[in-house]
């Protein structure tokens, strides 16, 4: 029996004005939106869960859309749900199939298809997707867990297995306890690597230990944590670092790599300490190190990640505090506070 599809649903939207006029996530409003029918090559998905990304916690940067109705941007790129209608010419999908989104609808040649900024996002009860740009949810995952895959999951997998070759002989350092770092730790451990993490509290350290992380450094107690990393690696340093754009972390990350190691730059914070080009270049030169920028990844990487997750029965870690649909703004506030461990998720009803 086909599901009943309403003519209208709810979505969280920013005002149809310039972002400079927004009061960050406080400007979000719950609005009525029409539920469109899927066109040729499209599917209609009833969204069940949405995951947030800290870098978009204030509002998306760069170009953005106000939607075809000019009613305002619907944010967030990471959603999971079930297909409730299939458009003409769609093969391989059926009503009831569980799917998750991708960061972009045409990655990576077409930046203007980035979901939640250039095109409307997933913080809505129903959304149309191009059939070729959503992927099946691994069978053992819930919608909440699957929502962690599109941005943080694919980024972490890209770092470890596309940009690098992570093996049981590798030592990986993850910084902080946001989604990319926590999922990176999970994926690296599944590959047999040695993992070191930095975090800000004993509570978060214990959660990392529960994931099998080998060593955890409290960066509040040990601000020069690169020295501790070297001690833990016999003076050598690590093969690769997840650099997430914390204050002063880039230079420490370079100090923490072994000769020839890689610092993967995943995010850049406006609050990060500035470093002169000469100082940065000299640090890399002396380490024979590399800086590697990583921005998510496309459908092909997502497919390989989902196979990896299924093979190793990995459950992407979602923060213990899951938010209800009407608490969306509270979820944005929570992720901005830095209190979370893993992905912050909103249940959509």
C-alpha positions as CSV (number, residue, x, y, z in Angstrom):
1,X,0.0,0.0,0.0
2,X,1.4,3.4,-1.1
3,X,2.0,5.8,1.8
4,X,-0.2,8.9,2.1
5,X,1.6,12.0,1.0
6,X,0.4,15.4,2.3
7,X,0.1,18.4,0.0
8,X,2.1,20.5,2.6
9,X,4.6,19.8,5.3
10,X,6.9,21.7,7.7
11,X,10.5,22.9,7.2
12,X,12.9,25.1,9.2
13,X,13.9,28.1,7.1
14,X,16.1,31.2,7.3
15,X,14.5,34.5,6.4
16,X,14.6,35.4,2.6
17,X,17.2,38.1,3.3
18,X,21.0,38.5,3.2
19,X,22.8,36.4,5.8
20,X,24.3,39.6,7.3
21,X,20.8,40.3,8.6
22,X,20.3,36.9,10.2
23,X,20.9,36.3,13.9
24,X,22.6,33.0,13.1
25,X,20.4,29.9,13.9
26,X,18.1,32.1,16.1
27,X,16.6,33.3,12.8
28,X,15.3,29.9,11.9
29,X,11.5,29.6,11.6
30,X,9.2,26.6,11.2
31,X,7.3,27.2,8.0
32,X,4.7,25.5,5.9
33,X,6.1,24.3,2.5
34,X,4.5,22.4,-0.4
35,X,5.3,18.8,-0.9
36,X,6.4,18.4,-4.6
37,X,5.9,15.4,-6.8
38,X,9.1,13.8,-8.1
39,X,9.9,14.5,-11.7
40,X,11.8,12.4,-14.2
41,X,14.8,10.8,-12.5
42,X,13.8,11.9,-9.0
43,X,12.6,10.4,-5.8
44,X,10.6,12.0,-2.9
45,X,12.0,11.1,0.5
46,X,10.2,11.5,3.8
47,X,13.1,12.7,6.1
48,X,13.4,10.9,9.4
49,X,16.6,12.3,10.8
50,X,19.0,15.2,10.1
51,X,22.6,15.6,11.4
52,X,24.2,18.9,12.0
53,X,27.7,20.1,11.1
54,X,29.4,22.6,13.4
55,X,30.9,24.6,10.5
56,X,27.4,25.4,9.4
57,X,26.1,26.2,12.8
58,X,25.9,29.9,12.3
59,X,24.7,29.9,8.7
60,X,26.1,28.7,5.4
61,X,28.8,30.8,3.9
62,X,29.1,31.9,0.3
63,X,26.2,31.6,-2.2
64,X,22.9,30.4,-0.9
65,X,19.3,30.0,-2.2
66,X,16.0,31.3,-0.9
67,X,14.3,28.4,-2.7
68,X,12.1,28.4,-5.8
69,X,9.3,30.1,-3.8
70,X,11.8,32.7,-2.5
71,X,10.7,31.8,1.0
72,X,14.1,31.3,2.5
73,X,16.9,28.8,2.8
74,X,16.3,25.4,4.3
75,X,19.7,24.4,5.9
76,X,21.6,21.2,6.5
77,X,23.1,18.7,4.1
78,X,22.8,15.5,6.0
79,X,19.6,13.6,6.1
80,X,18.2,10.0,6.1
81,X,14.7,8.8,5.4
82,X,12.5,6.6,3.2
83,X,11.4,6.9,-0.4
84,X,7.6,7.6,-0.6
85,X,7.3,8.3,-4.3
86,X,9.4,7.6,-7.4
87,X,9.5,9.7,-10.6
88,X,9.5,8.6,-14.2
89,X,12.6,6.7,-15.4
90,X,13.9,5.8,-12.0
91,X,15.5,2.3,-11.8
92,X,16.8,0.6,-8.7
93,X,14.7,2.5,-6.1
94,X,11.3,1.6,-4.8
95,X,8.8,2.9,-2.3
96,X,9.9,2.1,1.3
97,X,13.6,2.0,0.4
98,X,15.8,3.6,3.1
99,X,18.3,6.2,1.8
100,X,20.7,8.9,3.0
101,X,21.6,12.1,1.3
102,X,25.0,13.3,-0.1
103,X,26.7,16.6,0.6
104,X,26.2,17.7,-3.0
105,X,23.8,16.7,-5.8
106,X,26.6,16.7,-8.4
107,X,29.9,16.5,-6.5
108,X,32.5,17.6,-7.3
109,X,32.4,19.3,-10.6
110,X,29.4,21.5,-9.6
111,X,29.8,23.4,-6.3
112,X,26.4,25.2,-6.8
113,X,24.6,21.9,-6.0
114,X,25.8,21.9,-2.3
115,X,22.8,20.9,-0.2
116,X,21.7,23.3,2.5
117,X,23.3,26.4,0.9
118,X,23.3,26.5,-2.9
119,X,20.2,24.3,-3.0
120,X,17.6,23.6,-0.4
121,X,18.7,21.4,2.5
122,X,17.3,18.5,4.5
123,X,15.8,20.3,7.6
124,X,12.4,19.5,6.2
125,X,9.8,16.7,6.5
126,X,9.9,15.9,2.7
127,X,12.6,16.5,0.1
128,X,13.1,15.7,-3.6
129,X,16.4,14.1,-4.5
130,X,17.9,13.2,-7.8
131,X,17.7,9.4,-7.8
132,X,21.4,9.1,-8.6
133,X,22.5,11.2,-5.6
134,X,21.2,9.4,-2.6
135,X,22.5,6.1,-1.3
136,X,21.0,3.1,0.5
137,X,21.2,3.1,4.3
138,X,23.4,0.2,5.5
139,X,21.0,-2.4,6.9
140,X,22.2,-2.4,10.5
141,X,21.9,1.4,10.9
142,X,19.1,3.5,12.2
143,X,18.0,6.7,10.4
144,X,19.8,8.7,13.1
145,X,23.0,6.8,12.6
146,X,22.8,7.0,8.8
147,X,22.3,10.8,9.0
148,X,26.0,10.9,10.2
149,X,27.3,9.6,6.9
150,X,26.9,12.4,4.2
151,X,29.3,15.0,5.5
152,X,31.3,13.8,8.5
153,X,31.4,10.1,7.5
154,X,32.4,10.6,3.9
155,X,35.0,13.3,5.0
156,X,36.6,10.9,7.5
157,X,36.6,8.0,5.0
158,X,38.1,10.3,2.3
159,X,40.9,11.3,4.7
160,X,41.8,7.8,5.7
161,X,41.4,5.7,2.6
162,X,41.2,8.0,-0.4
163,X,43.8,10.6,0.5
164,X,45.9,8.1,2.5
165,X,46.4,4.4,2.9
166,X,45.5,3.6,6.4
167,X,46.6,0.1,7.6
168,X,47.4,-1.7,10.8
169,X,50.8,-0.1,10.7
170,X,49.4,3.4,10.7
171,X,49.1,5.8,13.6
172,X,46.4,8.4,13.3
173,X,45.8,11.5,15.5
174,X,42.2,12.9,15.7
175,X,41.7,16.3,17.3
176,X,38.6,17.1,19.3
177,X,35.4,15.2,19.6
178,X,33.2,16.4,16.8
179,X,31.6,14.2,14.2
180,X,34.5,13.9,11.7
181,X,37.1,13.2,14.4
182,X,35.0,10.6,16.2
183,X,34.0,8.8,13.0
184,X,37.6,9.0,11.9
185,X,38.6,7.2,15.1
186,X,36.0,4.6,14.5
187,X,37.0,4.0,10.9
188,X,40.8,4.0,11.7
189,X,40.3,1.4,14.5
190,X,38.2,-0.8,12.1
191,X,41.2,-0.7,9.8
192,X,43.5,-1.9,12.6
193,X,45.3,1.4,13.0
194,X,46.7,2.9,16.2
195,X,44.6,5.9,17.2
196,X,45.5,8.9,19.4
197,X,42.8,11.5,20.3
198,X,42.8,14.9,21.9
199,X,39.8,16.1,23.8
200,X,38.8,18.5,26.6
201,X,37.4,16.4,29.4
202,X,37.7,13.1,31.2
203,X,34.1,12.3,30.3
204,X,34.9,12.6,26.6
205,X,38.2,10.7,27.1
206,X,36.3,7.8,28.5
207,X,34.0,7.8,25.5
208,X,36.9,7.7,23.2
209,X,38.4,4.8,25.2
210,X,35.1,3.0,24.9
211,X,35.5,3.2,21.1
212,X,38.9,1.4,21.4
213,X,41.1,4.5,21.0
214,X,44.6,3.7,22.2
215,X,45.6,7.0,23.8
216,X,43.7,10.1,24.8
217,X,45.3,13.5,25.6
218,X,43.4,16.2,27.4
219,X,44.4,19.3,25.6
220,X,43.3,21.6,28.4
221,X,45.7,19.9,30.8
222,X,48.4,19.5,28.1
223,X,48.3,22.5,25.7
224,X,51.6,21.4,24.1
225,X,50.0,18.1,23.2
226,X,52.4,17.4,20.2
227,X,55.1,16.7,22.8
228,X,52.9,14.0,24.4
229,X,52.1,12.6,20.9
230,X,55.8,12.2,20.3
231,X,56.3,10.5,23.7
232,X,53.5,8.0,22.8
233,X,55.2,7.3,19.4
234,X,58.7,6.8,20.7
235,X,59.7,10.3,19.5
236,X,58.7,9.7,15.9
237,X,55.2,11.3,15.5
238,X,52.1,10.1,13.7
239,X,51.4,9.3,10.1
240,X,48.4,11.6,9.7
241,X,46.4,14.2,11.7
242,X,42.7,15.2,11.4
243,X,43.1,19.0,11.7
244,X,39.7,20.5,12.5
245,X,40.6,24.2,12.8
246,X,40.9,24.7,16.5
247,X,42.7,27.7,18.0
248,X,46.5,27.1,17.5
249,X,46.0,23.5,16.4
250,X,47.6,23.7,13.0
251,X,51.2,24.3,14.1
252,X,50.8,21.7,16.9
253,X,49.5,19.2,14.3
254,X,52.6,19.8,12.1
255,X,54.8,19.2,15.2
256,X,52.9,16.0,15.9
257,X,53.5,14.3,12.5
258,X,56.5,12.1,11.7
259,X,58.9,13.0,8.9
260,X,56.8,12.7,5.7
261,X,53.5,12.7,7.6
262,X,50.3,14.4,6.5
263,X,48.1,17.0,8.2
264,X,44.6,16.8,6.7
265,X,43.0,20.3,6.9
266,X,39.3,19.6,7.3
267,X,38.0,22.9,8.7
268,X,39.3,26.4,9.3
269,X,37.9,28.4,12.3
270,X,37.7,32.2,12.1
271,X,38.9,32.1,15.7
272,X,42.0,30.0,14.8
273,X,45.4,31.6,15.6
274,X,47.1,33.2,12.6
275,X,50.5,31.9,11.5
276,X,52.9,33.5,9.1
277,X,53.4,31.8,5.7
278,X,57.2,31.6,6.4
279,X,56.6,29.9,9.8
280,X,54.2,27.5,8.3
281,X,56.4,26.7,5.3
282,X,59.5,26.2,7.5
283,X,57.6,23.8,9.8
284,X,56.5,21.7,6.9
285,X,59.9,21.8,5.3
286,X,61.7,20.6,8.4
287,X,59.2,17.8,8.8
288,X,59.1,17.0,5.0
289,X,55.4,17.1,5.8
290,X,52.3,17.7,3.7
291,X,49.1,19.7,4.1
292,X,46.1,18.2,2.4
293,X,42.8,19.9,2.2
294,X,39.8,17.6,2.4
295,X,36.2,18.7,1.5
296,X,33.8,15.8,1.9
297,X,33.6,13.6,-1.2
298,X,31.1,12.4,-3.8
299,X,28.8,9.4,-4.5
300,X,31.7,7.0,-5.4
301,X,33.4,7.6,-2.0
302,X,30.0,7.4,-0.3
303,X,29.4,3.9,-1.8
304,X,32.8,2.7,-0.7
305,X,32.2,4.0,2.8
306,X,28.8,2.3,3.1
307,X,30.4,-1.0,2.0
308,X,33.1,-0.4,4.6
309,X,30.5,0.3,7.3
310,X,28.5,-2.8,6.4
311,X,31.6,-5.0,6.3
312,X,32.9,-3.9,9.7
313,X,29.4,-3.5,11.2
314,X,30.4,0.1,12.3
315,X,27.7,2.1,14.1
316,X,28.5,5.9,13.5
317,X,28.5,7.4,17.0
318,X,25.6,9.8,17.6
319,X,25.7,12.1,20.6
320,X,23.6,10.8,23.5
321,X,21.4,13.9,23.3
322,X,19.1,13.5,20.3
323,X,16.8,16.4,19.6
324,X,13.1,16.4,18.6
325,X,11.9,18.2,15.5
326,X,10.6,21.2,17.4
327,X,13.9,21.5,19.2
328,X,16.0,22.2,16.0
329,X,17.3,25.6,17.3
330,X,18.3,23.9,20.6
331,X,20.3,21.4,18.5
332,X,22.2,24.2,16.7
333,X,22.9,25.9,20.1
334,X,24.1,22.6,21.5
335,X,26.6,21.9,18.7
336,X,27.9,25.5,18.9
337,X,28.6,24.9,22.6
338,X,31.1,22.2,21.9
339,X,29.5,19.9,24.6
340,X,28.7,17.2,22.1
341,X,30.6,13.9,21.4
342,X,30.0,12.6,17.9
343,X,27.2,13.7,15.7
344,X,24.3,15.9,16.8
345,X,21.0,14.6,15.3
346,X,17.5,16.0,15.0
347,X,14.6,13.5,14.7
348,X,12.1,14.6,12.0
349,X,8.4,13.8,12.6
